[in-house]
Amino acid sequence: MINFEALFKISYGLYIVSSGSSEYGNGFISNTVFQVTSDPPRFASCCNKDNHTAGVIRSSGHFSVSVLHCDTAAGIIGTFGYKSGKDINKMEGLDLKYGETGVPVVLNEAIAFLECRVVETYDVGTHLMFIGELVHADVLDDGKEPLTYLHYRQVKKGVAPKNAPTYVDKSKLVKKKVEEEFARYECAACGYIYDEEKEGKRFEDLPDDWVCPVCGSEKDDFYKL
Amino acid sequence: MINFEALFKISYGLYIVSSGSSEYGNGFISNTVFQVTSDPPRFASCCNKDNHTAGVIRSSGHFSVSVLHCDTAAGIIGTFGYKSGKDINKMEGLDLKYGETGVPVVLNEAIAFLECRVVETYDVGTHLMFIGELVHADVLDDGKEPLTYLHYRQVKKGVAPKNAPTYVDKSKLVKKKVEEEFARYECAACGYIYDEEKEGKRFEDLPDDWVCPVCGSEKDDFYKL
């Protein structure tokens, strides 16, 4: 028996994992970045095989990790988490640096970054796991706390996109009783749920220029549950 | 250039990873437990090759993960994090259950648990990475927050043991200026540092029965830095 609520007790940070070069770069929001050995320091990162960045990392042989802070704006999470590099240039207009490996490092909303050289790639099913040896790392802002997946879920009401290792199909979760006089609206792009009861405001009373706090989609992109 | 302070910005939880059977079980404190695929749900866990539990997981083909809560007592972290199953029976006197896979699940201080069947084992250098398919999971206590490595370091003043993937040799860190009139004492067993300035009390003024808050070692096991 699997109670999928138990999976939310595992702790993760939230990162932008990027790759490519100064000619072309792409990245995605990852919650699975973690150190696997201390000597030499090596990091693992999981990437869905369907993610555009998976191919970019394979080609370049390097990736960077930007550690997001806890007050990260929804916009950047929307761009890197819910949109594809097949459709847009995610790096456009961002504050980037090209580190020792030549891959882009996203500096916006980042408090630290790592650069890794891929030494191994494991096929773990729907995802590839890249094992990277640490080449370069630095702190950008020591005053802010890192964004955790728990904070993103509880405070920012964010949900994992379908390609994330930690995506949970909502139908598998134990349903909690919802007061009938309040409705809930789901964002078709990212799955964020606007809960009238929790927010204390009817969805229809929100201004027309209101946007999804997670991915920036417009009010019309929501449907009633 | 690697600034090792940047590595502390990566977020982790803290877990007891156990294996074995009702005849004999062993476990260790792990901060690298993370989901690698959502369908089917698979989890990875890194274990130092020198850890006694590595051999126990290899023999049994299963492991459990107990998610610790943020007020976890120092004693259980000392036993599972800084002592070896080669020397003591870590499971003695604990509240255990034997789940669907037959491995012991430590219930003390746990708010949730997972049981996994090992489907792949990767050699990532000093550590083995076990990939386990989720067989069983449940929430034990929904009222407490999970313990994070950040909380363990900042609030509980804990440090990673030498066998942890995230162990950082202190000589690699940028030295911060310490006021000369205060001294610091390090626990020889676990590396915990008693800082007189932060604690507001001289080490020599601590009672004789004072023990290391991280691993339970006696006052005599500390040396002045």
Interface residues (C-beta under 8 A of the other chain):
Chain A: M1 I2 N3 F4 E5 A6 L7 K9 I10 S11 Y12 G13 T32 V33 F34 Q35 V36 T37 S38 D39 P40 P41 R42 F43 A44 C46 V67 E100 I111 A112 F113 L114 E120 Y122 V124 G125 T126 H127 M129 I131 L134 V135 H136 A137 D138 V139 D142 E145 P146 T148 Y149 L150 A164 P165 T166 Y167 V168
Chain B: M1 I2 N3 F4 E5 A6 L7 K9 I10 S11 Y12 G13 T32 V33 F34 Q35 V36 T37 S38 D39 P40 P41 R42 F43 A44 C46 V67 E100 I111 A112 F113 L114 E120 Y122 V124 G125 T126 H127 M129 I131 L134 V135 H136 A137 D138 V139 D142 E145 P146 T148 Y149 L150 A164 P165 T166 Y167 V168
